[in-house]
Amino acid sequence: MDLVQNDVKGRELDRRIAGALQLNGRASWGAIAKHACTSESTVLRRVAQLTESGQLRVIGVLDVLRCGLGVPVLVRARCAPSTANEVAAALAARPDTRYVSVLAGSADCVAEVVLPSYEDVAGLRLDTLPGAGALRETETFAVMRTFISNHDWNSGELDDAAARELRGGDARPFEEQHWESPPEKLDELDLAISAALGEDGRMSFKDLSRQVGSSESTVARRIDSLVRRGCLRFRTLAEPALFGYALEFMLWLSVLPSELDRAGQQLAAHPATKYLSATTGRFNLAGQIVLRHYGELYRHTTDVVGALPGLQAADITLQVATLKRAWVSTPATSRPALEDV
Protein backbone atom coordinates (compact mmCIF):
# COMPACT_ATOMS: atom_id res chain seq x y z
CA MET A 1 0.00 0.00 0.00
CA ASP A 2 2.84 2.42 0.82
CA LEU A 3 4.36 1.83 -2.62
CA VAL A 4 1.03 2.59 -4.30
CA GLN A 5 0.54 5.75 -2.24
CA ASN A 6 4.09 6.89 -2.99
CA ASP A 7 3.53 6.29 -6.69
CA VAL A 8 0.32 8.35 -6.65
CA LYS A 9 2.03 11.14 -4.68
CA GLY A 10 4.95 11.05 -7.11
CA ARG A 11 2.67 11.42 -10.14
CA GLU A 12 0.82 14.31 -8.48
CA LEU A 13 4.11 16.03 -7.74
CA ASP A 14 5.30 15.55 -11.33
CA ARG A 15 2.07 17.13 -12.58
CA ARG A 16 2.52 20.16 -10.33
CA ILE A 17 6.13 20.62 -11.41
CA ALA A 18 5.25 20.21 -15.10
CA GLY A 19 2.28 22.55 -14.62
CA ALA A 20 4.55 25.25 -13.18
CA LEU A 21 6.99 24.87 -16.07
CA GLN A 22 4.10 25.02 -18.50
CA LEU A 23 3.13 28.40 -17.08
CA ASN A 24 6.71 29.68 -17.23
CA GLY A 25 9.37 27.48 -18.80
CA ARG A 26 12.19 29.67 -17.43
CA ALA A 27 10.84 30.16 -13.91
CA SER A 28 13.45 29.75 -11.18
CA TRP A 29 13.71 26.38 -9.49
CA GLY A 30 12.80 28.12 -6.24
CA ALA A 31 9.56 29.48 -7.71
CA ILE A 32 8.68 26.06 -9.13
CA ALA A 33 9.39 24.41 -5.76
CA LYS A 34 7.17 26.97 -4.01
CA HIS A 35 4.17 26.32 -6.24
CA ALA A 36 4.75 22.57 -6.39
CA CYS A 37 4.85 22.52 -2.57
CA THR A 38 8.14 20.68 -2.33
CA SER A 39 11.86 21.36 -1.95
CA GLU A 40 14.09 22.76 -4.66
CA SER A 41 16.28 19.65 -4.54
CA THR A 42 13.23 17.45 -5.12
CA VAL A 43 12.21 19.59 -8.08
CA LEU A 44 15.66 19.25 -9.62
CA ARG A 45 15.61 15.49 -9.11
CA ARG A 46 12.13 14.96 -10.50
CA VAL A 47 12.74 17.23 -13.52
CA ALA A 48 15.94 15.32 -14.28
CA GLN A 49 14.01 12.05 -14.21
CA LEU A 50 11.16 13.38 -16.34
CA THR A 51 13.62 14.81 -18.84
CA GLU A 52 15.67 11.64 -19.03
CA SER A 53 12.54 9.55 -19.59
CA GLY A 54 11.43 11.87 -22.40
CA GLN A 55 8.28 13.05 -20.65
CA LEU A 56 9.31 16.68 -20.17
CA ARG A 57 11.33 19.22 -22.13
CA VAL A 58 11.44 23.01 -22.22
CA ILE A 59 12.30 24.63 -25.54
CA GLY A 60 12.30 28.11 -27.03
CA VAL A 61 10.10 28.43 -30.10
CA LEU A 62 10.09 31.20 -32.69
CA ASP A 63 6.72 32.30 -34.01
CA VAL A 64 7.17 31.82 -37.73
CA LEU A 65 4.41 34.23 -38.78
CA ARG A 66 5.52 36.91 -36.32
CA CYS A 67 9.11 36.66 -37.57
CA GLY A 68 8.29 36.31 -41.26
CA LEU A 69 9.96 32.90 -41.38
CA GLY A 70 7.11 30.98 -42.99
CA VAL A 71 3.39 30.23 -42.95
CA PRO A 72 1.74 27.27 -41.17
CA VAL A 73 -0.60 25.02 -43.14
CA LEU A 74 -2.64 22.12 -41.78
CA VAL A 75 -2.82 19.08 -44.06
CA ARG A 76 -5.56 16.48 -43.49
CA ALA A 77 -4.99 13.19 -45.25
CA ARG A 78 -6.97 10.06 -46.07
CA CYS A 79 -4.80 7.00 -46.52
CA ALA A 80 -5.08 3.52 -47.96
CA PRO A 81 -6.14 0.91 -45.36
CA SER A 82 -3.49 0.11 -42.72
CA THR A 83 -1.05 2.78 -44.00
CA ALA A 84 -1.83 5.75 -41.71
CA ASN A 85 1.08 5.04 -39.36
CA GLU A 86 3.48 4.75 -42.29
CA VAL A 87 2.28 8.00 -43.86
CA ALA A 88 2.40 9.85 -40.53
CA ALA A 89 5.95 8.64 -39.87
CA ALA A 90 7.04 9.83 -43.30
CA LEU A 91 5.43 13.22 -42.71
CA ALA A 92 7.08 13.52 -39.29
CA ALA A 93 10.47 12.91 -40.91
CA ARG A 94 10.10 16.07 -43.00
CA PRO A 95 12.06 19.00 -41.52
CA ASP A 96 9.22 21.41 -42.34
CA THR A 97 6.54 19.60 -40.31
CA ARG A 98 5.91 21.06 -36.88
CA TYR A 99 3.17 18.67 -35.74
CA VAL A 100 1.97 15.23 -36.91
CA SER A 101 -0.76 12.91 -35.56
CA VAL A 102 -2.48 9.71 -36.60
CA LEU A 103 -6.25 10.20 -36.45
CA ALA A 104 -9.43 8.15 -36.25
CA GLY A 105 -12.47 9.50 -38.06
CA SER A 106 -12.99 11.35 -41.34
CA ALA A 107 -9.20 11.76 -41.76
CA ASP A 108 -6.39 9.30 -41.05
CA CYS A 109 -3.58 11.72 -40.22
CA VAL A 110 -2.86 15.42 -39.92
CA ALA A 111 0.33 17.44 -40.23
CA GLU A 112 1.15 21.09 -39.71
CA VAL A 113 3.64 22.09 -42.38
CA VAL A 114 5.50 25.41 -42.26
CA LEU A 115 6.04 26.68 -45.80
CA PRO A 116 8.16 29.61 -47.00
CA SER A 117 5.09 31.45 -48.34
CA TYR A 118 1.43 30.94 -49.22
CA GLU A 119 2.43 30.48 -52.85
CA ASP A 120 4.09 27.22 -51.80
CA VAL A 121 0.77 25.72 -50.75
CA ALA A 122 0.23 24.79 -54.40
CA GLY A 123 3.26 22.51 -54.12
CA LEU A 124 1.58 20.33 -51.47
CA ARG A 125 0.18 17.91 -54.02
CA LEU A 126 -0.43 14.22 -53.38
CA ASP A 127 2.55 13.20 -55.48
CA THR A 128 4.96 15.49 -53.59
CA LEU A 129 4.09 14.33 -50.07
CA PRO A 130 5.83 11.44 -48.28
CA GLY A 131 4.07 8.11 -48.64
CA ALA A 132 2.35 9.40 -51.78
CA GLY A 133 1.47 5.90 -52.90
CA ALA A 134 -0.61 5.35 -49.76
CA LEU A 135 -2.39 8.73 -49.85
CA ARG A 136 -5.92 8.80 -51.18
CA GLU A 137 -6.94 12.42 -50.54
CA THR A 138 -5.55 15.54 -48.88
CA GLU A 139 -6.97 18.90 -47.83
CA THR A 140 -4.91 21.95 -46.95
CA PHE A 141 -5.95 24.69 -44.53
CA ALA A 142 -3.74 27.77 -44.30
CA VAL A 143 -3.70 29.34 -40.82
CA MET A 144 -5.03 32.90 -40.87
CA ARG A 145 -5.02 33.65 -37.16
CA THR A 146 -4.27 31.69 -34.00
CA PHE A 147 -6.61 32.34 -31.08
CA ILE A 148 -4.70 30.20 -28.60
CA SER A 149 -1.70 27.89 -28.91
CA ASN A 150 -0.16 25.13 -26.83
CA HIS A 151 2.23 27.74 -25.41
CA ASP A 152 -0.71 29.49 -23.74
CA TRP A 153 -2.59 26.42 -22.53
CA ASN A 154 -2.86 25.96 -18.77
CA SER A 155 -3.25 22.33 -17.69
CA GLY A 156 -5.01 23.50 -14.52
CA GLU A 157 -2.61 21.85 -12.09
CA LEU A 158 -2.00 25.10 -10.21
CA ASP A 159 -4.47 27.73 -9.05
CA ASP A 160 -5.05 31.14 -10.62
CA ALA A 161 -2.82 32.93 -8.12
CA ALA A 162 0.11 30.68 -9.02
CA ALA A 163 -0.58 31.19 -12.73
CA ARG A 164 -0.55 34.96 -12.34
CA GLU A 165 2.66 34.89 -10.31
CA LEU A 166 4.51 32.55 -12.66
CA ARG A 167 3.35 34.21 -15.87
CA GLY A 168 3.74 37.75 -14.64
CA GLY A 169 1.74 40.81 -15.64
CA ASP A 170 -0.16 40.48 -18.91
CA ALA A 171 -1.25 36.87 -19.29
CA ARG A 172 -3.44 37.37 -22.36
CA PRO A 173 -2.94 34.78 -25.09
CA PHE A 174 0.19 35.55 -27.05
CA GLU A 175 -1.57 35.78 -30.41
CA GLU A 176 -4.17 38.20 -29.08
CA GLN A 177 -1.41 40.73 -28.49
CA HIS A 178 0.54 40.41 -31.73
CA TRP A 179 -1.39 38.69 -34.51
CA GLU A 180 -2.14 41.82 -36.57
CA SER A 181 1.30 43.43 -36.20
CA PRO A 182 3.76 43.47 -39.14
CA PRO A 183 6.43 40.73 -39.01
CA GLU A 184 9.59 41.42 -37.04
CA LYS A 185 13.05 41.17 -38.57
CA LEU A 186 15.65 39.04 -36.78
CA ASP A 187 19.40 39.38 -37.16
CA GLU A 188 22.03 36.64 -36.95
CA LEU A 189 22.43 36.94 -33.18
CA ASP A 190 18.66 36.68 -32.65
CA LEU A 191 18.57 33.55 -34.77
CA ALA A 192 21.60 32.02 -33.02
CA ILE A 193 20.10 32.61 -29.57
CA SER A 194 16.74 31.20 -30.70
CA ALA A 195 18.41 28.11 -32.18
CA ALA A 196 20.24 27.41 -28.92
CA LEU A 197 17.06 27.84 -26.88
CA GLY A 198 15.28 25.55 -29.33
CA GLU A 199 17.50 22.77 -28.01
CA ASP A 200 17.31 23.77 -24.34
CA GLY A 201 14.85 26.45 -23.31
CA ARG A 202 16.34 26.69 -19.82
CA MET A 203 19.92 27.24 -20.97
CA SER A 204 21.62 29.79 -18.72
CA PHE A 205 22.72 33.21 -19.97
CA LYS A 206 26.30 32.15 -19.29
CA ASP A 207 26.06 29.05 -21.48
CA LEU A 208 24.13 30.94 -24.15
CA SER A 209 26.73 33.72 -24.29
CA ARG A 210 29.48 31.16 -24.70
CA GLN A 211 27.59 29.36 -27.47
CA VAL A 212 26.63 32.44 -29.52
CA GLY A 213 29.78 34.46 -28.87
CA SER A 214 28.25 37.44 -27.11
CA SER A 215 28.14 38.85 -23.58
CA GLU A 216 25.66 37.62 -20.96
CA SER A 217 24.08 41.06 -20.69
CA THR A 218 23.58 41.27 -24.45
CA VAL A 219 22.06 37.79 -24.55
CA ALA A 220 19.69 38.66 -21.69
CA ARG A 221 18.59 41.86 -23.43
CA ARG A 222 18.04 40.06 -26.73
CA ILE A 223 15.90 37.35 -25.12
CA ASP A 224 13.82 39.97 -23.33
CA SER A 225 13.37 41.86 -26.62
CA LEU A 226 12.42 38.72 -28.56
CA VAL A 227 9.82 37.78 -25.97
CA ARG A 228 8.45 41.32 -25.65
CA ARG A 229 8.12 41.69 -29.44
CA GLY A 230 6.24 38.42 -29.68
CA CYS A 231 8.96 36.55 -31.58
CA LEU A 232 10.03 34.00 -28.98
CA ARG A 233 8.01 31.83 -26.62
CA PHE A 234 9.00 29.09 -24.23
CA ARG A 235 7.10 25.85 -24.47
CA THR A 236 7.12 22.96 -22.05
CA LEU A 237 6.70 19.76 -24.02
CA ALA A 238 4.72 17.30 -21.92
CA GLU A 239 2.15 14.83 -23.18
CA PRO A 240 -1.42 15.50 -21.95
CA ALA A 241 -1.42 12.08 -20.25
CA LEU A 242 1.13 13.40 -17.75
CA PHE A 243 -1.58 15.80 -16.52
CA GLY A 244 -4.27 13.11 -16.44
CA TYR A 245 -5.88 13.84 -19.80
CA ALA A 246 -6.78 10.57 -21.49
CA LEU A 247 -8.38 11.95 -24.65
CA GLU A 248 -6.99 14.35 -27.24
CA PHE A 249 -8.75 15.18 -30.48
CA MET A 250 -8.82 17.56 -33.41
CA LEU A 251 -11.93 19.66 -33.85
CA TRP A 252 -12.80 20.93 -37.35
CA LEU A 253 -15.57 23.53 -37.51
CA SER A 254 -17.38 25.47 -40.20
CA VAL A 255 -18.63 28.80 -38.82
CA LEU A 256 -20.38 31.71 -40.49
CA PRO A 257 -17.74 34.33 -41.35
CA SER A 258 -19.67 37.01 -39.47
CA GLU A 259 -19.42 34.91 -36.28
CA LEU A 260 -15.91 33.54 -36.77
CA ASP A 261 -14.17 35.88 -34.34
CA ARG A 262 -16.81 35.48 -31.62
CA ALA A 263 -16.85 31.70 -31.96
CA GLY A 264 -13.05 31.55 -31.93
CA GLN A 265 -12.77 33.69 -28.80
CA GLN A 266 -15.45 31.67 -27.04
CA LEU A 267 -13.92 28.28 -27.79
CA ALA A 268 -10.37 29.46 -27.07
CA ALA A 269 -11.48 30.54 -23.57
CA HIS A 270 -12.57 27.00 -22.69
CA PRO A 271 -9.97 25.26 -20.46
CA ALA A 272 -10.00 22.12 -22.63
CA THR A 273 -8.82 24.00 -25.72
CA LYS A 274 -5.06 23.67 -26.26
CA TYR A 275 -4.91 25.16 -29.74
CA LEU A 276 -7.34 26.98 -31.99
CA SER A 277 -6.78 28.72 -35.32
CA ALA A 278 -8.89 30.34 -37.98
CA THR A 279 -8.11 28.69 -41.30
CA THR A 280 -8.94 28.83 -44.97
CA GLY A 281 -10.97 26.02 -46.54
CA ARG A 282 -14.26 24.27 -45.79
CA PHE A 283 -13.41 24.24 -42.08
CA ASN A 284 -12.53 27.74 -40.90
CA LEU A 285 -11.77 26.82 -37.27
CA ALA A 286 -9.35 24.02 -36.40
CA GLY A 287 -8.49 23.12 -32.83
CA GLN A 288 -6.88 20.63 -30.48
CA ILE A 289 -8.91 19.64 -27.41
CA VAL A 290 -8.02 17.52 -24.37
CA LEU A 291 -10.45 15.86 -21.96
CA ARG A 292 -9.94 13.84 -18.79
CA HIS A 293 -11.75 10.79 -20.15
CA TYR A 294 -13.72 9.63 -23.18
CA GLY A 295 -17.03 9.98 -21.35
CA GLU A 296 -16.70 13.78 -21.47
CA LEU A 297 -16.68 13.89 -25.28
CA TYR A 298 -20.45 13.82 -25.71
CA ARG A 299 -21.15 16.75 -23.39
CA HIS A 300 -18.26 18.73 -24.84
CA THR A 301 -19.80 18.24 -28.27
CA THR A 302 -23.32 19.19 -27.25
CA ASP A 303 -22.70 21.86 -24.61
CA VAL A 304 -19.43 23.50 -25.72
CA VAL A 305 -19.26 23.04 -29.48
CA GLY A 306 -23.03 23.16 -29.90
CA ALA A 307 -23.21 26.52 -28.13
CA LEU A 308 -20.81 28.29 -30.53
CA PRO A 309 -22.37 31.16 -32.48
CA GLY A 310 -22.72 30.69 -36.22
CA LEU A 311 -21.83 26.98 -36.15
CA GLN A 312 -22.75 25.23 -39.40
CA ALA A 313 -20.82 21.96 -39.28
CA ALA A 314 -18.50 20.11 -36.89
CA ASP A 315 -16.15 17.17 -37.34
CA ILE A 316 -14.17 15.34 -34.65
CA THR A 317 -11.06 13.26 -35.35
CA LEU A 318 -9.54 11.43 -32.39
CA GLN A 319 -5.75 11.61 -32.03
CA VAL A 320 -4.72 8.00 -31.61
CA ALA A 321 -0.97 8.69 -31.81
CA THR A 322 1.03 11.92 -31.95
CA LEU A 323 4.46 11.68 -33.54
CA LYS A 324 5.66 15.28 -33.43
CA ARG A 325 4.94 18.46 -31.47
CA ALA A 326 6.64 21.84 -31.88
CA TRP A 327 9.20 20.34 -34.29
CA VAL A 328 10.16 17.69 -31.70
CA SER A 329 9.48 13.94 -31.96
CA THR A 330 7.26 12.77 -29.12
CA PRO A 331 8.54 10.21 -26.60
CA ALA A 332 7.85 6.49 -26.85
CA THR A 333 4.78 5.11 -25.11
CA SER A 334 6.66 3.04 -22.55
CA ARG A 335 8.44 4.85 -19.72
CA PRO A 336 10.86 3.73 -17.02
CA ALA A 337 9.34 4.06 -13.56
CA LEU A 338 10.29 7.17 -11.60
CA GLU A 339 11.66 6.72 -8.12
CA ASP A 340 9.36 7.34 -5.18
CA VAL A 341 9.30 10.71 -3.47
N, C-alpha and C positions, 0 to 999 in steps of 0.2 A: 504493500500500500504506500509506503514512504517513497518508493521509486516512482510510482505512478504520480503521486502528488508533486514530487520534485520535477518530473517531466512536464506536468501541466504548468507549474510555476515558471519553469524555464521557457516554455513557449510563450507564456504571457509576457515575460520580461523581454524576450526577443521582439515581440510585437510592439511593445512600448518604445524600445530603442529604435527599431526601424521606423516607427511612426514619428519619432522626434527628428530623425534624419530626413524623413520625407518632407517635413515642414521646413527644415533648413539643413541642407546637406553639408554645410560648412560650420554648423554650430559647434561651439567648444565642447570638449568631452565633459567638462564640468556642468554645462547647461543641459546636456543630454542626460547625464546622471541624475540631475535634479528632477527633471520631468519624468524620468523612468523610475524614480524612487529607488535608486540603488547607488552603489559606490562607483567612482570613476574607474577604479581598477576592474570592477566587474563589467562595466561597459566596454572597456578596451578588450577584455578577454572574450566577451560574447561577440563583439563586432568582428574580431579576428576569426572566430570560428565560423560565423555566418559568411564572411568574405571567402574564407578558404573553401567552404562547402559550395560556393557559388550562389548562395541565396540572397546576397546583399552586395551592392556596389554603388558607389557615388561617383558620378561623372559630370563634367561640364559639357553642356550642349549648346551649340550655336543655333539661333533661329535663322533658318535659311532664307525665309522671306524677308525678315527684318534686315538681314545683312546683304541681300541681293545675291545670294549664293545659289539659288535654285528655286524651283516651285514643286510643292508636294502634290502628288497625284495618287488617288486610291484606285487600285485595279482589282476588280472582282472577276474571278475565273470559275468556269465550269470545266470539269476535267472528265476524261474517260474513266470508266469504273476502276476502282482500286489504284488510281494513279495520283490522288490528291497529295499524299505525303511526298511522293517523288517530285511533283511540280513545285510544292512549297519549299522543299529543300533546295531545289535549283534556283528558285527566286531568292531565297535567303542568302545564297552564295554570291549574288550580285552585289557589287560594292555600292550601288546607288539605291538599294532597298533599305529603308529605315525600320520597317515593321513587316512581319509576315506571320500569318496564322492559317491553320487548317480549319475549315468551317464545316458545320452540318446544317443543311437547309437548302435554300435556293441557289447558293454558291458553295463551291468546294474549297476555295482558298481566297485569301485577300492579301494584297501587298501594298504598302505605301512606298512609292518610288519617287525619289527627288530628282527632277530633270533640270537641265540648265535653263530652259525657258518653256513657255507654253507652246511654242512652235514645235517642240520636240515630242509633244503628246502624240502627234501623228505617227511618230516612229514606233509607238507601242502597239505594233500589229502582232497578230497571233504568231506569225512565222519568225518574229524577232525575239520573242520571249523564250526563256529557258523552258525545256520540256514541251516545246511546241507541238510535238507529235501527239502528246496526251491532252492538249488543250482543245476544248470543244467550242468555247465562247468566252469572250472577255468584255467587260465594260470598264470605262475609265471615267473617273470623277475628279476633276481638278478642284483643289481646295481654294475657296474664295476668302473665307474668314474662319478663324478658330475661336470658338466661344470659351472653351476650356480645354486644357491639355493635361496629360499625365503629370506634368511638372507642378500643376496647381492642385491636383487632387489630394484631399485629406482623407486618409483611411479611417479617421474617427477614433484612433486609439487614445488620443490625448484630448483633454477638454479645451474649450474655446480660449480660456485664459492662457494655457500653454501655447496654443497655436498663435495667439497674438504676440506673445513674448518671443517665441522662436522666429517668427516671420518678420517681426518688426512692424513699422508704421503702416504703410499702405499695403494691405493684403488682397487688393482686388486682383482678379485673374490677370495674368500677364498680358494676354492678347487684348483685353479691354482697354489697356492703357496705351498700346502702341500700334494696333493693327492698321490704322489709317495713315500712319506717318510714313514719309518717304524712306526708302532703304538707307541704312547707314553704310559708310565705307570703312573697311578695316585695312590697316597696314600690315606689314610683315610681322611686326612684334605682336599685334593683336592676334593674328592667326597662329603664331607660334605658341603663345600663352594658351589659347583656346585648344590647340592640339594636345598640349601637355595635360590640361585639365580633362580632356576627353578620355584620357587613359586613367587618371586618378583625380577625381574632383576635390579631394581633400589634401592634395599636395601642398606642402608648406610654401610660404613666400621664399624662404631660403632655397629650397630645392628647385622651385620654379625659376628663380633668378639665375641659378647655376645652369639650368637646362637651356634657357633662352638667351643667356648672355647679357643680362641687364641687372640693374640694382634691385634690391628688395623693395625699396620705396617706389620705384617706377612700376614694378610688377603689381604692387598693391593698388596704385592709382589706376593702372590700366584695367585691372579686374573690376574695380569699383565703377569705372566709366562704362565698361562693357555691360555690366549688370544694369546700371542706371539708364543707359540708352536702350535697353531692351534687346541687346544682342546675345547675351550669355545668360543661361540659366543652369542651375544645378539640379540634377535629377538623381534620386535614389532608386536604383533598379532593385525591385523586390517583387516577386510574384504575388498576386492577390491572395493565393492560398496561405502565405505566411501570416496574413492579417485575418484569416478565417473566412475568406470569401471563396465559396466552392463553385460559383458559376460566373463565367465571363462571356459576354456575347456582343456581337455587332448589331447595331440598330440602324436601319435604313429607312428614312422617312421622306415622304413627298408632302410638302406643305405649301399652301398658297403663298405666292411671293409677298403679298401685302402683310402676311402674318409671320414671315420667316424670322425676322429679328425677335419678335415677341416670343415665338415658340422656342427659338434657340436659347434665349436668355432664361426662359422658364425651365427648360430641361437641363441646362448647364448648372442651374442652382441646386438641382437634386443631388443629395450626397452619394448616390450610386453612380453618377455620371463621371467617368474618368476622362473622357475625351469627347468633344463634340465640335464638328466643323460644318459650315455651310459649303456646299459643293455644287458644281455644275452637273447636269445630267438628269435622269428621271427621278433620282432621289436627291433632294437638295439639302438634306441634313443627314450626316453620317456620324455615329457615335459608338463609343465603347462603354459598356455598362457592367458593373459587378454586383452580385447579390450573394447573401450569406448561404442560401441553399436554393435548390431548384424549385421548391414549393412557392417561392416568392415571385416567380416569373409571371404567373397569371395575373396577380394583383398589380404588378408593375405595368403590365401591358394594358390592363383595363383602367387603372386609376391614375397612372402617371402619363403614359403615352396617350391614352384615350382622352385625357383632359387638355392636350395641347391645342392651342388655337390654330385654326386653318388646316388641321390634319386631313389629308386626303387618302393616303395609303401608308402602310407600315409593314416592314419585313424584318424578321429576326433570324440571324444566323449564329448558332452557338459556336464558340471558339473551343474546339476540341483539343487543339495543340497550338501553342505559340512558339515559333522558332526564333524570332528576332524582335527586339524592342530597342528603340533609340540607337540603332546601328549595331547593337550588341546581341550576340547569340544568347539565347536563354539557357539556363542551367538544365542539366539532365533531371529526369523525374526522381531518381533515387538519390537519397542524401545520407551521408554518414550521420549517426546520432551525435547530438551535441551533449557535452558533459553536463551533469546536474549543477544547479546553482549552489 
